[in-house]
Amino acid sequence: MPRYRPHVAARPSWRCRVCGAAWPCSPARLALLGEYREDRIGLLVYLAGVLCEAAGDLTCPTGDDRLSDRFITWARVR
């Protein structure tokens, strides 16, 4: 029986340790939405903290907008 492996970030690359996609990958996003299903603001606060950590590790030649999209924009209420 396969065991579930959480999709977590590997630092300093901020790639998923399981699937290798840019973190948060789709499975990580689903898990975070489930974990914070009753607290969307809490999720956004958590992701803002993660964004700050990632900004220190990653160099983004096109600016912080791409990191913001990657870490925060997907989680906003639509």
C-alpha positions in Angstrom: 0.0 0.0 0.0 1.6 3.3 -1.0 2.2 5.9 1.7 1.3 9.5 1.3 4.3 11.7 1.1 3.6 15.4 1.8 4.6 17.8 -1.0 6.9 20.2 0.9 9.5 22.7 -0.3 13.2 21.9 -0.6 15.2 24.9 0.3 16.9 26.9 -1.1 15.5 25.9 -4.5 11.8 26.0 -3.4 11.0 23.0 -5.5 8.7 20.2 -4.2 10.6 17.3 -2.6 8.2 14.8 -4.1 7.3 15.9 -7.6 10.0 18.5 -8.3 7.6 21.2 -9.4 7.9 24.8 -8.2 6.4 24.9 -4.7 3.6 25.2 -3.8 2.8 22.6 -6.4 -0.8 21.6 -7.2 -0.9 18.8 -4.5 0.6 21.2 -1.9 -1.9 23.8 -2.8 -4.8 21.3 -2.4 -3.4 20.2 1.0 -3.0 23.8 2.2 -6.5 24.7 1.1 -7.8 21.7 3.0 -5.7 22.5 6.1 -6.8 26.1 6.1 -10.4 25.6 4.8 -11.9 27.5 7.7 -9.2 30.2 7.8 -8.4 31.7 4.4 -6.8 34.8 6.1 -4.6 32.5 8.1 -3.5 30.7 4.9 -2.7 34.1 3.3 -0.6 35.1 6.3 1.2 31.8 6.3 1.9 32.1 2.6 3.1 35.7 3.0 5.7 34.5 5.5 6.8 31.7 3.2 7.0 34.3 0.4 9.4 36.4 2.5 11.6 33.3 3.2 11.6 32.4 -0.5 12.5 35.9 -1.6 15.6 35.6 0.5 16.6 32.3 -1.2 15.5 32.9 -4.8 16.7 35.5 -7.2 13.9 36.6 -9.5 15.2 38.7 -12.4 11.6 39.8 -13.4 10.8 41.1 -9.9 8.6 40.1 -7.0 5.4 39.9 -9.0 6.2 36.3 -10.1 6.9 35.2 -6.6 3.7 36.9 -5.4 1.7 35.0 -8.1 3.4 31.7 -7.1 3.0 32.0 -3.4 -0.1 34.2 -2.7 -2.3 35.0 -5.7 -3.6 31.5 -6.2 -5.0 31.4 -2.6 -7.1 34.5 -2.7 -10.8 34.2 -2.6 -12.3 34.5 -6.1 
